[in-house]
Amino acid sequence: MPVTILIGAQWGDEGKGRIADWLARQTDGMARCAGGDNAGHTVMVGEREFKLHLVPSGVIHPNVQCFMGAGMVINPIRLVEELDMLAAQGVDVSPARVHISGRAHVITPGHMALDGASERALGGESIGTTRRGIGPAYMDKAARTGILTGAMRDPAGFAEQILAAVDGANWLLTERYGLDPIDPAGLADQYRAAAERLAPYIADTTHLIHTLLEAGQRLLCEGAQGTLLDIDHGHYPFVTSSSPTAGGALTGLGFGPRAVERVVGVAKAYCTRVGNGPFPTELEDATGEQMRRAGHEFGTTTGRPRRCGWLDGVALRYAARVNGLTEIVITKLDVLSGIDPLRIATSYTLDGDPLATLPPDTASAERAEPVYETIPGWQADISGARRLEDLPGQARHYIDRMQQIAGVPAMMISVGPERDQAIIL
């Protein structure tokens, strides 16, 4: 069973990129299974910072094969830019080691324009998307009107499909939203050039992944966003358009559950969320601002400040169940230094009644009031800790509570952004 699935156990932005980079040292292949360039993973290698949005984080390791699965939606222009960025820093991004499924879907200029138009039309009820065209691309996929990445094998024909898609989007932009149409000038040349560049990368990734697994090699699956943004298991409509749970890895890459050995959930020691939607433990006070500053809580993709709040144990327990977590990684424990006391939501009340589980509907989740357990904090700087014994007793107690709530052991504690700022358990 050589597959490890890495999952965000909150609302995304848990620090999966850094953990994926660490786990990639023990793997032969690494795959992105869903989402698009709305996901941002930051990996620090010494003084070098890699901000990745589409290419799997394992690309930093020269012996790891990288796969972009059928469950993804891919913006060809942004992918070319990312490959160029990596190549400029000496990373091998040749088609010999980076493979794009021909069954993934293409994000077009029309998708991005419609994403922004829809958010503006919703006004105060907007979802808070990244406006990268993710939702409209998945809409076209479900409607069977999308463009597959495999079309890039014929660059001229691909450019014609892009122009046709833009023409269709322009009708919606002008007739439904009353906006100016997209100017098609130069788009054909731009997308033809992107297709010429990416065509050698198009492959049957399902076959390549099974070949790797049948040879006894290890595969690490890197999810985007987090469990609570899952389109089926999050609070709809304030969700992403794909499945960032363990099940999404199976369908997005094309293998069965018998191949899975580990499901690793990544959770911050507190919670953050980008965009609108329920967030029961949100702090709109000086403590929330302290978390934001200390944790540098600004989106990798959008730069937007993240909403910050206490750890939501109910949501963490839910994520452990939905994904079948075998272990957790706790990130950004160092951010809590200097906050005393600390609080963890262990249950809710809903309209005055006790509730131990995550409310299934969005309206109830908006009304849920957290019931907190208070835990002593610590003042010491823990960023230099490399063993559990190096941590103050209060920090060790906090870790114990997170493991008890999740119902699975912690395998790693992150105490800073650098590769070596971690305690391995």
Phi, psi and omega in degrees: 000082191265021182252132170245130177252126180256123190233141168282128186261011178226229181258027183090174178062030182278352184098030183295327183299316180294321179289321177299320178299319180291315180291334181297340177294340184250015185232164179255333180220151180222138188224137165270133188250339185203171177077185181217216184277015167283345177269140177229124178241126179254127178238126178259128175235097187062235179273353183270135179243125178250118176256106186253139181238333183232315183287135178305145183300335181295350181299337179293336181264119192296339184261007183262127173281138185243134184233138173244111195278174183294338180283354183275161166240129194236129172270110185300323182295314180291327178294318176300316179299319181291319177298320179295320179299315180293316180299321180295338178260016173084014179271133178286112178238037180285159177298348178289340182229352176244123187232132180248127177297135174287354180261356175291166182251152185264135171271126183255167174303327178296321179299317181294317180296319180290326176300311179295320180296318180296317179297318179295321180294328180285338177059235182292347178262013183297154181283329184091038180289169177280354181061031177267003178088012185296306182301309178300326178295317178291329175299314179294326177298313180293328180277357180062036177239009183280177177248126179279149177299333178300339179295343181288351174295338175244086187304320181292315178295324178298316179300322178295321178295322178298314180297321178295320179294321178295322179298317178295320179294324180298325178298315180294318182299318184277316186279320183273318188255351179067031182254167176290147178286163174288133176282116183283355184302126176084349183294320182300314180295319182296314183280333173295317179296319178297319180294319178299322180289321188267343183308319180295343181274344184289130185209168172275086186292330178299315178296316181297320179294318179293324176298318178296314182292321181291340176274005178081012179274164188259142179238132175250125181257124185254113179276163175249160182054212183214167185307319185283000172253008180296138184295334178262330188245001173264186181268093182296137009265010184275060186223173171275179186260010181227190183246099179273026177261178181300323179297326179295332178293320181294312182285327182286340182243335174092048170221167185262169185294339181294342180279348189272127178258318184224144170234108187259121178261132179257128181223132171293160176286353173222191181237149171222159175210142173251138179087184184273171179123168184300140177206080190302328186261016183300140177247118177250055183216192183295327179293317176299321178292324177297317177299317183297315181291311184293326182267002183050053188274077175226137189300135176297322184274317188254338186078001182290142174296137179273147171288137184237151180194176179296159175301130177260100182291331178295315179293322179295317178297320178299314180298322179297322181286313184299322184265347187065046183302140173260341180193165177234157168244130179259122182248158174059034175298328181298334182297334183278352178301132179092355177258117185212123003276172175255158181226145175230129175282119181254346175197181177231169159241143179233112183055038177090349181261143179292145181216121184262352184240167179291128178301133185285337182248154188294319181300319178292320180297325178293330182269348185296136178250126182290144171254120190259147165256131181264132183232137178299139177267189180221157182255337188293148170285119184254008185295343178266000182291135177233352175229154179302325182292343179283347184273149172299155181302325180295322179292322178294323178295320179298316178299317179301319181293321178297319178294319180296318181293316180289332181080013178219157182283156172274137177259343185199144175237123178267133181236022179169171187279341184285158182306321187267001180274071185207152173248120180264126182256000000 
